[in-house]
Amino acid sequence: MNYRHAYHAGNFADVLKHVVLCLVVEHLKKKAKPFRAIDSHAGRGLYDLGGIEAGKTGEWREGIGRLLDRADAPAELAPYLDAVRVLGAPRTYPGSPALLRHLLRPIDRMVFAELHPEDGAALRDFCADDPRITLRIEDGYRALGKSLPPPERRGVILIDPPFEFRDEFDRLIMALKDAHRRFAGGIYLLWYPIKPGWSTEAFHGELSQAGIRDMVAVEQTVRAQDPAAPNRLLGSGLILVNPPFGLTRALDEIVLPYLGAALDAGARSHRVVVLAPE
């Protein structure tokens, strides 16, 4: 309960996560049928980049702050950057609930879960006038069980825990297995951090043995290790299950190289790993 995303909103990890989320939403909108977006660890919705928390870290300056004034962004970034600008950047950064609320159509629905009481209260205020939204002030993993399968039988599920607990990778794997059992056709996005001394190979190995098809890992690193900051975030990754056709290739060939160059803080690299074929 100590984690507050306000300190990290708009950083390079948010950029990667939200670019991919926006691309998935745009894919789902290509069909006239409604869909549902489920965000298991939603946060507060909007973040004040001039506030005390964001001011203490300044992380957004190495993330969205490096993209707003660039004129060379590829078309794949347009859904994200357009939404971020409309929703107030660089004064305000939209979390995933704000992006989803902005991008989804009147026929689509959203479920947001948030456990932290203060952030949950802020999220409740943010969602109060939108009948498309169901809000759950509770543990995100528990909320997933109550939200799947969605009535629309189409949707995107973002699982983005704060990684406060040592067993968070195990919890993430268990949550995906249970969610996929309930709703195998959903598009899943699982975010995870890359830090010094953390190997993601075991995590990938367990996922590859989970019996879930069509799964890839997308990772991007932008920082070098710093002995003076052993817990500093170096990069982040996303597990994608049932990624839309062409998305993995676009990430590998266009999005990740561009973001690597734009967000490079001394050690840029990326990789896309197929964990389970279609």
C-alpha positions in Angstrom: 0.0 0.0 0.0 3.0 2.3 -0.1 3.3 2.6 -3.8 2.0 5.8 -5.4 2.1 6.1 -9.1 2.0 9.9 -9.0 5.8 9.8 -8.4 6.3 7.8 -11.7 3.5 9.0 -14.0 4.6 9.7 -17.5 8.0 7.9 -17.2 9.5 5.8 -19.9 7.7 2.7 -18.6 4.4 4.4 -18.8 5.2 5.5 -22.4 5.8 1.9 -23.6 2.8 0.5 -21.7 0.4 3.2 -22.9 1.5 3.2 -26.5 0.8 -0.5 -26.7 -2.5 -0.1 -24.9 -3.7 2.6 -27.3 -2.7 0.5 -30.3 -4.7 -2.4 -29.0 -7.8 -0.2 -28.4 -7.6 1.2 -31.9 -7.5 -2.4 -33.2 -10.6 -3.4 -31.3 -12.4 -0.3 -32.5 -12.1 -1.5 -36.1 -15.1 -3.7 -35.6 -18.5 -2.3 -34.9 -19.2 -4.7 -32.0 -18.6 -3.4 -28.5 -15.8 -4.5 -26.3 -14.7 -4.1 -22.7 -11.4 -2.7 -21.3 -10.4 -4.0 -17.8 -7.7 -2.3 -15.8 -6.8 -4.3 -12.7 -4.5 -1.7 -11.0 -5.9 1.5 -12.4 -4.4 4.3 -10.2 -6.1 7.7 -9.9 -6.8 8.5 -13.6 -5.0 11.8 -14.1 -1.7 13.0 -12.6 -0.5 16.5 -12.0 3.0 16.7 -13.5 3.6 20.0 -11.6 2.6 18.4 -8.3 4.8 17.5 -5.3 5.1 13.9 -6.2 6.0 14.3 -9.9 8.3 17.2 -8.9 10.3 15.0 -6.5 11.4 12.5 -9.1 11.0 14.4 -12.4 10.7 11.0 -14.1 8.2 12.3 -16.7 10.9 14.4 -18.2 12.7 11.3 -19.3 9.5 9.8 -20.6 6.6 11.7 -22.1 8.6 15.0 -21.8 11.0 13.8 -24.5 8.2 13.0 -27.0 5.9 16.0 -26.9 8.0 18.4 -29.0 9.2 15.8 -31.5 7.9 16.1 -35.0 9.2 12.7 -36.3 7.0 10.3 -34.4 5.8 7.4 -36.5 2.1 6.9 -37.2 1.9 4.1 -34.6 2.4 6.6 -31.8 -0.4 8.9 -33.0 -3.2 7.4 -30.9 -1.2 7.7 -27.8 0.4 11.1 -28.4 -2.9 12.7 -29.6 -4.7 11.5 -26.5 -2.0 12.6 -24.1 -2.0 16.1 -25.7 -5.8 16.4 -25.6 -5.8 15.3 -21.9 -3.5 18.0 -20.8 0.2 17.1 -21.2 2.7 18.5 -20.3 0.7 19.9 -17.3 -1.2 16.6 -16.7 -0.5 13.0 -17.6 -3.3 10.6 -18.2 -3.1 7.2 -16.6 -4.6 4.2 -18.3 -8.2 5.0 -17.1 -8.0 8.4 -18.6 -6.7 7.1 -21.9 -9.3 4.4 -22.0 -12.1 6.8 -21.2 -10.9 9.1 -23.9 -10.5 6.4 -26.6 -13.4 4.1 -26.1 -16.7 4.6 -27.9 -20.1 5.1 -26.3 -21.0 1.5 -26.9 -17.9 0.2 -25.1 -17.5 -0.5 -21.4 -14.7 -0.2 -18.8 -13.9 -1.8 -15.5 -11.3 -0.1 -13.3 -10.0 -1.6 -10.0 -7.9 0.3 -7.5 -7.0 -0.8 -3.9 -5.3 2.3 -2.5 -8.0 4.3 -0.7 -6.8 7.8 -1.6 -6.2 6.9 -5.3 -9.5 5.0 -5.3 -11.3 8.1 -4.1 -9.7 10.2 -6.8 -10.6 7.6 -9.4 -14.2 7.5 -8.2 -14.4 11.3 -8.7 -12.8 10.9 -12.1 -15.3 8.2 -13.2 -18.4 9.7 -11.5 -20.2 11.0 -14.6 -19.4 8.2 -17.0 -22.0 5.4 -17.1 -19.7 3.2 -19.2 -17.4 2.6 -16.2 -17.7 0.1 -13.4 -15.4 0.9 -10.5 -14.1 -1.6 -8.0 -12.2 -0.3 -4.9 -10.5 -3.6 -4.1 -7.6 -5.8 -4.9 -7.0 -5.9 -8.6 -6.5 -9.6 -8.9 -9.7 -10.3 -7.0 -11.5 -7.8 -9.3 -10.4 -9.7 -12.4 -12.2 -12.8 -11.2 -15.4 -10.8 -10.9 -15.0 -9.1 -14.3 -14.3 -12.1 -16.6 -15.6 -13.2 -18.9 -17.0 -9.8 -20.2 -20.6 -9.9 -21.6 -19.3 -8.5 -24.9 -16.8 -11.5 -25.3 -14.3 -9.0 -26.7 -11.8 -7.0 -24.8 -8.4 -5.9 -23.5 -7.2 -6.7 -20.0 -4.4 -4.6 -18.5 -2.7 -6.1 -15.5 -0.2 -3.6 -14.2 0.7 -4.3 -10.5 3.0 -2.0 -8.5 5.5 -4.9 -7.7 5.5 -4.1 -3.9 5.8 -7.8 -3.1 8.6 -10.3 -3.7 6.2 -12.8 -5.1 4.6 -10.4 -7.6 5.9 -12.4 -10.6 4.2 -15.5 -9.2 1.0 -13.6 -8.5 1.1 -12.2 -12.1 1.4 -15.7 -13.6 -1.4 -17.1 -11.4 -3.6 -14.1 -12.3 -3.0 -14.6 -16.0 -3.7 -18.4 -15.9 -7.0 -17.8 -14.0 -8.1 -14.9 -16.3 -7.2 -16.8 -19.4 -9.2 -19.8 -18.2 -12.2 -17.6 -17.8 -11.7 -15.6 -21.0 -9.3 -17.2 -23.5 -10.1 -14.8 -26.3 -9.1 -11.6 -24.6 -6.1 -9.5 -25.4 -3.9 -9.4 -22.3 -1.2 -6.9 -21.5 0.9 -7.6 -18.4 3.4 -5.0 -17.4 6.6 -5.8 -15.4 9.8 -3.9 -14.4 13.4 -4.6 -15.4 15.8 -3.8 -12.6 19.4 -4.6 -11.7 19.9 -8.2 -10.7 16.4 -9.1 -11.9 16.4 -11.9 -14.5 13.1 -12.2 -16.5 14.2 -15.5 -18.0 12.6 -17.6 -15.3 9.4 -15.5 -15.5 9.3 -16.1 -19.3 10.0 -19.8 -18.8 7.1 -20.3 -16.5 4.8 -18.4 -18.8 5.8 -20.5 -21.7 4.8 -23.6 -19.8 1.4 -22.1 -18.7 -0.5 -23.7 -21.6 -1.5 -20.4 -23.1 -1.0 -19.9 -26.8 -0.1 -16.8 -28.8 2.1 -15.1 -26.2 5.1 -12.7 -26.7 7.3 -10.7 -24.4 8.3 -7.2 -25.4 11.1 -5.6 -23.4 12.8 -2.2 -23.6 15.8 -1.0 -21.6 16.9 2.7 -21.6 19.2 3.0 -18.6 22.5 1.5 -17.6 23.0 0.1 -14.2 24.2 2.5 -11.5 25.9 1.1 -8.4 24.7 4.1 -6.5 21.1 3.3 -7.3 20.7 -0.5 -7.1 16.9 -0.4 -7.2 16.6 2.0 -10.1 14.3 1.0 -12.9 16.3 0.2 -16.0 13.4 -0.6 -18.4 10.2 -2.5 -18.5 8.4 -5.3 -20.3 5.0 -6.3 -21.5 3.6 -9.8 -21.9 1.1 -9.8 -24.8 -1.4 -12.6 -25.2 -3.4 -12.7 -28.4 -1.7 -9.6 -29.8 -3.6 -8.1 -32.8 -2.2 -9.1 -36.2 0.8 -7.1 -37.1 1.3 -5.5 -33.7 4.3 -7.5 -32.7 6.1 -6.7 -35.9 5.3 -3.0 -35.7 6.6 -2.9 -32.1 9.8 -4.7 -33.1 10.6 -2.8 -36.3 9.1 0.7 -35.7 7.9 1.5 -32.2 10.6 0.1 -30.0 13.5 1.5 -32.1 11.9 4.9 -32.2 11.2 5.0 -28.4 14.7 3.6 -27.8 16.3 6.6 -29.6 13.9 9.1 -28.1 14.1 7.9 -24.5 17.7 6.7 -24.4 19.3 7.4 -21.0 22.6 5.6 -21.6 21.8 2.0 -22.5 19.0 1.5 -25.0 18.1 -2.0 -26.2 14.9 -3.9 -26.9 13.8 -7.4 -27.7 10.6 -9.3 -28.7 10.5 -12.9 -27.5 7.9 -15.4 -28.6 6.9 -17.3 -25.5 4.2 -19.5 -27.1 3.2 -19.6 -30.8 -0.4 -19.2 -32.0 
